[in-house]
Amino acid sequence: MANHQRELKAKIHITLKNGILDPQGKTIQHGLEMLGFTGIREIRAGKLIEIFFDGLSREQAQQAAENACKKLLANPVIENYDFEIIKVNKE
Amino acid sequence: MEQWIAGVMDFWTAEQGESSKTPTIHQPNDPILQNLDMRFGVIVFPGSNCEHDCYYTLKYVVHQQVRFVWHKEREVSEFDAIILPGGFSYGDYLRTGAIARFSPVMEAVIKFARRGGVVVGICNGFQILCEAGLLPGALGRNAGVRFVAKSVYLKVENANTLFTKSCADQVLKMPLAHGDGNYYADAGTLQQLREQNRILFRYCTNAGEITSAANPNGAVDNIAGIMNETGNVMGLMPHPERACEAVLASNHGLQIFQSIVASA
């Protein structure tokens, strides 16, 4: 496959910090327990955000994702973020 | 019609008995409000939905100058005070207030606030002020997950501010309506808020007791409203603009707007 058909994607996970109440996670947990699932200690719900880059190097993509998280995607008062940069086929 | 209004007023007077400490409402001809002509700007974001309530209240009940300010405007220096109204700016996407915070007008609002201009964020406006860093902390999903819409009682914790000066020692009744009003700040920030008397309103019972049953959204310390360090920026989750006339079942919200006008 030619190199230009592969592009980079940032797969960003945003989660509530430890200790921050997650009512959505709790509700999901109740739902699963009602369905008979056992052995669940806790459920935390978060967000998945994908950024599909166009023509950026791995380093540039890394930097862009970091800046996006800091500036807008995560609220540092209540949220943590982490991301991975992966190669995807360009459609 | 007059009879009907009188009836409503009677009903209201009876209703007011609910609250243990009845606020003083200044009539429009009260000297405290005379000859004052503040210019209010009500910011309108895509998805704001309380801007008309704010406009109406400021213009026709509090008798001040007011103009809507579209979020694409870049200058607010003509105003004495800015209101960020409630609603669902940008559909609450990502987080409440997260996108609105980067609207063109917000740069001007932040400058205005840093110069000491009066800024009030109500509900979604409070969320935007937290996102913009003009107020500390954040507003998360209600502890009960559900959207809450009801009347609440607020204990005025500090009446020595330009937002609350006519609310000393009072319990105010006003409506709230939100899905994300669960105020959170870390321990250090909370300590600072307490020490600097920056917690202005806390959810309470009609007798003014702070109880967990009176907390509608799980907010830490029952916090409903706070102000910034310099005392010119306030955010609160309940809606004072929806509680400014007797026909609205409470006019306690008027106290907040009257405090602002009397402080001008």
HADDOCK unambig.tbl for C-alpha pairs under 7 A between the chains (distance, minus, plus):
assign (segid A and resid 23 and name CA) (segid B and resid 143 and name CA) 5.57 0.50 0.50
assign (segid A and resid 23 and name CA) (segid B and resid 144 and name CA) 6.67 0.50 0.50
assign (segid A and resid 23 and name CA) (segid B and resid 145 and name CA) 5.72 0.50 0.50
assign (segid A and resid 24 and name CA) (segid B and resid 145 and name CA) 6.51 0.50 0.50
assign (segid A and resid 72 and name CA) (segid B and resid 98 and name CA) 6.90 0.50 0.50
assign (segid A and resid 77 and name CA) (segid B and resid 137 and name CA) 6.34 0.50 0.50
assign (segid A and resid 77 and name CA) (segid B and resid 138 and name CA) 6.49 0.50 0.50
